[in-house]
């Protein structure tokens, strides 16, 4: 399974898109699932959002192409969405802001309502789904999504999406869904269909044109990203890899062949020479897989090349690719070797031929991951525990009171707080400043943190300030929501689903 698996041992993390979202140690996500640290790519981002600067966006998969597209004003897209199972809350606001940020950086922006998933995986009625859908869309617009420069859709009303989902379903099988999601004989078919619909969501921005696409999600959604990246690869007409001889070699084997090629100072290196070198210098690593291949190839020269693998191409597309490759090439039954193209040029050519012959040419989608917010009452933030979270629909006074009643990272007394400082890194109230209340003002967020850990800021005053800021935010947001009602009515989207009966 590409990009890591989902099976979990006693000390492992299980990522369940429909379960209770919680991660105790984010480092395990890097180790177990191959998620990369966002700090590594942050210097490449031209104008990073404050959630990126403050580490709320903690991880990514392959965000480099998105950063490059923003820097070079090249096409790219952003997509995310929500399952309408409850009121929108401040956790959803993070995702909305990340869509809007990428839209403002020049990306094609897509916001979706995962209503098919809400119906099949959570069993909500269409009346409930419609009510929550309207609330989500009003907050999306109020927070700044530009519907004239983006697309909003419901899964249930998007025929192109459903057709793509049907095609992707032909590339998926139950065993991998079982491994990724823990599905079993009791899982209903609609739930499984909702998964391939989400795969179609993730690839939907590329239907008209392949382009780098980023999906902002929580880490619990990473199984979807791994599956979507795999399906994007599987649907391609051609794969492009490096190769050194006529036989097939997996990535680990190619590393060993390259090591032998670089080490042997001979312009006429043969496969048997590489086998002898690996037996002497890399016996443990070479094992039994690559050596028989090299031995069987015997005196065949080792020459670095780029290989086009025929995965799903029609005969016409394969012939067209042969014709399109300039320079020296070798044509085999299932692949073509070229000696005059680099990997990037080969990828571009393969995608061009695929598009000319009816393929999608998908680029593997990227993703960024947000930290989960701590509940105001401590522990997990849960939509089923109203006191633990702030709904974007909360009355400002209720929001004020929730913050005033929140758990803090303070000491047992004001004296101890002044002496030892507060534990801001364990404080749900400080998280509110970081994630929301400080906005773009990094200096203010830093000031709150330093005053807390330095003992200058006491919890009572800190919560009072946060509560007032929260009430102001809710009041302003809800005023904007009301302003967006006529805008929503003009959009080409059915707030009331035709499936409702």
Secondary structure, DSSP 8 states (H G I E B T S, - for coil): -TT------TTS----TTS----S-THHHHHHH--EETHHHHTT-TT--HHHHTTSEEEEES-HHHHHHHHHT--EEEEEEE--SS--BHHHHHHHHHHHHHHHTT-EEEEEE-HHHHHHHS---HHHHHHHHHHHHHHHHHTT--GGGEEEEEGGG-HHHHHHHHHHHTT--HHHHHHHH---TTS-HHHHHHHHHHHHHHHHTTSSS--EEEEEEEGGGHHHHHHHHHHHHHT-SEEEEEESSSS---HHHHHHHHHHHHHS--TT-BHHHHHHHHHHH-HHHHTTHHHHHHHHHTT-B---EEEEEESS--HHHHHHHHHH--SSEEE-SSEEEESS--HHHHHHHHHHHHHHTT-------EEEEE---B-TTSSB--TTSGGGS-BTTS-HHHHHHHHHT---S--SSHHHHHHH---GGG-HHHHHIIIIITTT-HHHHHHHHHHHHTT-S-HHHHHHHHHHHHHHHHHHHHHHHHHHHHHHHHSSS-SS-TT--
